[in-house]
């Protein structure tokens, strides 16, 4: 196929996405596809006219890009995707592989623009992405489908400087985790032990800190990949831990009883279907409480595809090479 891989973008996960994009493009090239790599938010959006399997990998920096850059990146990205040479390249492709993470790439904006232009792309449609991206809405859908999720409170400090009673009640029972209600790669996720430490900015999700083990399960269409366990050295799986080699130990297949692995896979598949992913792909993240009961934290519509990311690791555990994985995702 003639494939355009979209990466980079305007979100806090821009650097992760560029690393994913290069890896995906190299993998597809190794499978015989003709691949162009584009970052629609870059001043010069065409990163490579023709990616080869021998191109160098792109590492992920230890800190995300500055939020001050976001407005300019969004402006360029919107202009590129709605007219001019980038849009024309997308129209000429047999398929667009979306390797964008976070922001417009994962909240449905880019998918909606491609749908309006009649351009085929990988992954779920704009509506599914929009629901999964917002942690409050996504967890509400999962809860209604019988997928266990942590108790949670949506709190917007800009609208209500004083934390609501529900947040105070959660903190009275123990530490909580505070995370942006719509962001990825665990950007700005932190453990909070007291009301004085809360310091929320914008809309956040507050949920109890679960002290048990952490797992993730990838789903491609009707198939679940092996369970991955994330052995943490930090309280939460934050941005730096996710993308710096050696920061955490990721085990696949997870060293857990078969019945528990099957339970996690069944919950991941139920979450995948409840949110409407269908024949697309997703990755469900779970954390256990002290008693070992798993709770689904979120479902990722466009999980990381860097060489060290969790979905490629799960695929490897199933005997699927990186090149085979991205070729399979190209068909979804």
C-alpha positions as CSV (number, residue, x, y, z in Angstrom):
1,X,0.0,0.0,0.0
2,X,0.8,3.7,-0.2
3,X,0.7,4.7,3.4
4,X,1.0,8.0,5.1
5,X,1.9,7.8,8.8
6,X,0.7,10.7,10.9
7,X,2.8,11.4,14.0
8,X,3.8,14.3,16.3
9,X,0.9,16.6,16.6
10,X,0.1,19.3,19.1
11,X,-0.4,17.4,22.4
12,X,1.8,16.8,25.4
13,X,2.6,13.4,23.9
14,X,4.1,14.9,20.7
15,X,7.6,13.5,21.3
16,X,6.2,10.0,22.1
17,X,4.2,10.2,18.9
18,X,7.1,11.1,16.7
19,X,9.0,8.1,18.1
20,X,6.0,5.9,17.4
21,X,5.6,7.3,13.9
22,X,9.2,6.6,12.9
23,X,9.0,3.0,14.3
24,X,5.7,2.3,12.6
25,X,6.9,3.7,9.3
26,X,10.1,1.6,9.4
27,X,8.0,-1.5,10.3
28,X,5.6,-0.9,7.4
29,X,8.5,-0.3,5.0
30,X,10.0,-3.6,6.1
31,X,6.7,-5.2,5.1
32,X,7.0,-3.8,1.6
33,X,4.7,-0.8,1.9
34,X,5.6,2.6,0.4
35,X,5.6,4.9,3.5
36,X,5.6,8.7,3.9
37,X,6.0,10.1,7.4
38,X,4.2,13.4,8.2
39,X,4.0,15.5,11.3
40,X,1.1,17.9,10.5
41,X,2.0,20.3,13.4
42,X,5.7,20.8,12.3
43,X,6.8,23.8,10.3
44,X,8.1,21.4,7.7
45,X,5.5,18.6,8.0
46,X,7.0,16.0,5.7
47,X,9.5,14.2,7.9
48,X,10.4,11.7,5.2
49,X,9.2,11.2,1.7
50,X,10.1,7.5,1.7
51,X,10.9,5.8,5.0
52,X,13.2,2.8,4.8
53,X,13.7,0.0,7.3
54,X,17.2,1.3,7.9
55,X,16.3,4.7,9.2
56,X,17.4,5.5,12.7
57,X,15.0,5.2,15.7
58,X,13.9,8.4,17.5
59,X,14.2,8.3,21.4
60,X,11.6,9.9,23.7
61,X,12.9,12.8,25.9
62,X,12.4,12.5,29.6
63,X,10.0,15.4,29.9
64,X,7.1,16.3,27.7
65,X,7.1,19.5,25.5
66,X,6.2,22.8,27.0
67,X,2.4,23.7,27.0
68,X,3.4,27.2,25.7
69,X,4.1,25.6,22.3
70,X,0.6,24.1,22.0
71,X,-1.3,27.0,20.4
72,X,1.2,27.4,17.5
73,X,1.3,23.6,17.0
74,X,-2.5,23.4,16.8
75,X,-2.7,26.3,14.3
76,X,-0.2,24.6,12.0
77,X,-1.9,21.2,12.4
78,X,-5.4,22.4,11.6
79,X,-4.1,24.3,8.5
80,X,-2.2,21.2,7.3
81,X,-5.1,18.8,7.7
82,X,-7.8,21.0,6.1
83,X,-6.0,22.1,2.9
84,X,-2.8,22.3,0.9
85,X,-0.1,19.7,0.1
86,X,-0.5,17.6,3.3
87,X,-4.2,17.1,2.7
88,X,-3.5,16.2,-0.9
89,X,-0.9,13.6,0.2
90,X,-3.5,12.1,2.6
91,X,-6.0,11.9,-0.3
92,X,-3.5,10.1,-2.5
93,X,-2.7,7.4,0.2
94,X,-4.3,4.0,0.2
95,X,-4.5,4.4,4.0
96,X,-3.4,6.8,6.7
97,X,-1.9,5.2,9.8
98,X,-2.6,7.4,12.8
99,X,0.4,7.2,15.1
100,X,-0.7,10.4,17.0
101,X,-1.1,10.2,20.7
102,X,-3.1,12.5,22.9
103,X,-4.8,15.8,22.0
104,X,-6.5,16.1,18.7
105,X,-5.0,12.7,17.5
106,X,-6.7,10.7,20.3
107,X,-9.8,12.8,21.2
108,X,-11.4,12.4,17.7
109,X,-10.6,15.7,16.0
110,X,-8.2,14.2,13.4
111,X,-10.5,11.2,12.8
112,X,-13.5,13.5,12.2
113,X,-11.5,15.6,9.7
114,X,-10.4,12.4,7.8
115,X,-13.9,11.1,7.9
116,X,-15.3,14.3,6.4
117,X,-12.6,14.1,3.7
118,X,-13.4,10.5,2.9
119,X,-9.9,9.3,3.8
120,X,-9.5,5.8,5.2
121,X,-7.4,5.5,8.4
122,X,-6.4,3.0,11.1
123,X,-8.0,2.8,14.5
124,X,-11.4,3.8,15.8
125,X,-13.6,6.5,14.5
126,X,-14.0,10.0,16.0
127,X,-17.0,9.2,18.2
128,X,-15.3,6.2,19.9
129,X,-12.1,8.2,20.4
130,X,-14.0,11.1,21.9
131,X,-15.6,9.0,24.6
132,X,-12.5,6.9,25.5
133,X,-10.4,10.1,25.7
134,X,-12.4,11.7,28.4
135,X,-11.7,9.6,31.5
136,X,-14.9,10.6,33.2
137,X,-17.2,9.7,30.3
138,X,-15.2,6.6,29.4
139,X,-15.4,5.2,33.0
140,X,-19.1,5.9,33.1
141,X,-19.6,3.7,30.0
142,X,-17.4,1.0,31.4
143,X,-19.2,1.0,34.7
144,X,-22.5,0.7,32.9
145,X,-21.1,-2.3,31.0
146,X,-20.1,-4.1,34.2
147,X,-16.4,-3.3,34.0
148,X,-15.1,-2.5,37.5
149,X,-13.7,1.1,37.8
150,X,-12.5,3.0,40.8
151,X,-14.8,5.4,42.6
152,X,-14.1,8.8,41.2
153,X,-14.8,12.6,41.4
154,X,-14.5,15.1,38.6
155,X,-13.2,18.4,40.0
156,X,-12.7,21.6,38.1
157,X,-10.6,24.0,40.3
158,X,-11.1,26.9,37.9
159,X,-14.9,26.7,38.5
160,X,-14.8,25.7,42.2
161,X,-11.6,26.7,44.1
162,X,-12.9,24.8,47.1
163,X,-12.7,21.0,46.6
164,X,-16.1,19.4,46.8
165,X,-17.1,17.2,49.8
166,X,-16.7,14.1,47.7
167,X,-13.0,14.9,47.1
168,X,-12.5,15.5,50.8
169,X,-14.2,12.2,51.6
170,X,-11.9,10.3,49.3
171,X,-8.8,12.0,50.9
172,X,-10.2,11.2,54.4
173,X,-9.9,7.5,53.5
174,X,-6.3,7.6,52.2
175,X,-4.1,8.8,49.4
176,X,-5.7,9.7,46.0
177,X,-4.4,9.9,42.5
178,X,-5.1,13.2,40.6
179,X,-4.9,13.2,36.8
180,X,-6.1,15.4,34.0
181,X,-9.5,14.2,32.9
182,X,-8.3,14.3,29.2
183,X,-4.6,13.7,28.7
184,X,-2.4,10.7,28.0
185,X,1.0,9.1,28.8
186,X,0.3,9.8,32.5
187,X,1.3,13.4,32.0
188,X,0.7,15.3,35.2
189,X,-0.5,12.2,37.1
190,X,0.4,12.4,40.8
191,X,-0.3,10.8,44.1
192,X,-1.7,13.2,46.7
193,X,-1.8,12.5,50.5
194,X,-3.6,15.6,51.8
195,X,-6.0,18.4,50.8
196,X,-3.1,20.9,50.9
197,X,-1.2,19.0,48.2
198,X,-4.2,18.9,45.8
199,X,-3.4,22.1,43.8
200,X,-5.6,21.1,40.8
201,X,-5.4,23.0,37.6
202,X,-8.3,22.7,35.2
203,X,-10.6,19.7,35.2
204,X,-9.1,16.7,36.9
205,X,-10.2,13.2,37.9
206,X,-9.7,12.3,41.6
207,X,-9.7,8.6,42.5
208,X,-8.4,6.5,45.4
209,X,-4.8,5.4,45.2
210,X,-4.8,1.6,44.6
211,X,-1.8,0.0,46.2
212,X,-1.9,-3.3,44.3
213,X,-0.3,-4.6,41.1
214,X,-0.7,-2.9,37.7
215,X,-1.5,-4.6,34.4
216,X,-2.4,-3.8,30.9
217,X,-4.2,-5.8,28.1
218,X,-4.2,-4.9,24.4
219,X,-7.1,-5.9,22.2
220,X,-7.1,-6.1,18.4
221,X,-10.6,-6.7,17.1
222,X,-11.9,-9.8,18.8
223,X,-8.5,-10.9,20.1
224,X,-6.8,-10.1,23.4
225,X,-3.0,-10.2,23.6
226,X,-1.1,-11.6,26.6
227,X,-1.4,-9.7,29.9
228,X,1.6,-7.3,30.7
229,X,2.5,-6.5,34.3
230,X,4.1,-3.2,35.1
231,X,6.3,-3.5,38.1
232,X,6.7,0.0,39.4
233,X,9.5,1.7,41.3
234,X,7.4,4.8,41.7
235,X,3.9,5.3,43.2
236,X,2.3,5.9,39.8
237,X,3.2,5.0,36.2
238,X,4.1,8.6,35.2
239,X,5.5,10.0,31.9
240,X,9.2,9.5,32.8
241,X,8.7,6.0,34.0
242,X,6.8,5.1,30.8
243,X,9.4,6.2,28.3
244,X,12.8,5.9,29.9
245,X,14.6,2.6,29.5
246,X,15.0,0.7,32.8
247,X,12.6,3.0,34.8
248,X,10.1,0.1,35.3
249,X,10.1,-3.6,34.7
250,X,7.4,-4.8,32.3
251,X,6.7,-8.5,32.3
252,X,4.9,-10.4,29.5
253,X,3.2,-12.7,29.9
254,X,2.5,-11.6,33.5
255,X,3.4,-14.0,36.2
256,X,-0.1,-14.5,37.4
257,X,-2.5,-17.5,37.7
258,X,-4.2,-18.5,34.4
259,X,-7.7,-17.7,35.8
260,X,-6.6,-14.2,36.7
261,X,-5.1,-13.6,33.3
262,X,-8.3,-14.7,31.7
263,X,-10.3,-12.4,34.0
264,X,-8.2,-9.4,32.9
265,X,-8.5,-10.3,29.2
266,X,-12.2,-10.8,29.5
267,X,-12.6,-7.4,31.2
268,X,-10.4,-5.7,28.5
269,X,-12.5,-7.3,25.7
270,X,-15.7,-6.2,27.5
271,X,-14.3,-2.6,27.8
272,X,-13.2,-2.6,24.1
273,X,-16.7,-3.6,23.0
274,X,-18.6,-1.3,25.4
275,X,-16.8,1.7,24.0
276,X,-17.4,0.7,20.5
277,X,-13.9,-0.2,19.3
278,X,-15.2,-3.2,17.3
279,X,-12.6,-4.4,14.8
280,X,-10.2,-1.7,15.8
281,X,-7.6,-1.9,18.6
282,X,-7.2,-0.6,22.1
283,X,-5.3,-1.1,25.3
284,X,-7.0,-1.3,28.7
285,X,-5.1,-0.4,31.9
286,X,-5.8,-2.0,35.2
287,X,-4.6,-1.5,38.8
288,X,-5.5,-3.7,41.8
289,X,-6.4,-2.7,45.3
290,X,-4.7,-4.2,48.4
291,X,-7.0,-7.2,48.2
292,X,-6.0,-7.9,44.6
293,X,-9.3,-6.8,42.9
294,X,-8.6,-5.3,39.5
295,X,-10.1,-1.9,38.4
296,X,-10.0,-0.5,34.9
297,X,-8.3,2.9,35.0
298,X,-8.8,3.8,31.3
299,X,-8.9,2.5,27.7
300,X,-6.5,3.9,25.2
301,X,-7.7,4.5,21.6
302,X,-4.2,5.1,20.2
303,X,-1.7,3.5,22.6
304,X,2.0,4.1,22.2
305,X,3.8,2.2,19.5
306,X,7.4,3.1,20.3
307,X,9.8,0.0,20.3
308,X,9.5,0.0,24.1
309,X,5.8,0.5,24.3
310,X,3.4,-1.9,25.9
311,X,1.4,-3.1,22.9
312,X,4.5,-4.2,21.0
313,X,5.7,-6.0,24.1
314,X,2.3,-7.8,24.4
315,X,2.5,-8.7,20.7
316,X,6.0,-10.1,21.2
317,X,4.6,-12.2,24.0
318,X,2.1,-13.6,21.5
319,X,4.8,-14.4,19.0
320,X,4.0,-11.4,16.8
321,X,7.0,-9.3,15.6
322,X,6.9,-5.5,15.6
323,X,6.7,-5.5,11.8
324,X,3.8,-8.0,11.8
325,X,2.0,-6.0,14.5
326,X,2.0,-2.7,12.6
327,X,1.0,-4.5,9.4
328,X,-1.9,-6.0,11.3
329,X,-2.9,-2.6,12.7
330,X,-2.8,-1.2,9.2
331,X,-5.7,-3.5,8.3
332,X,-7.9,-2.4,11.2
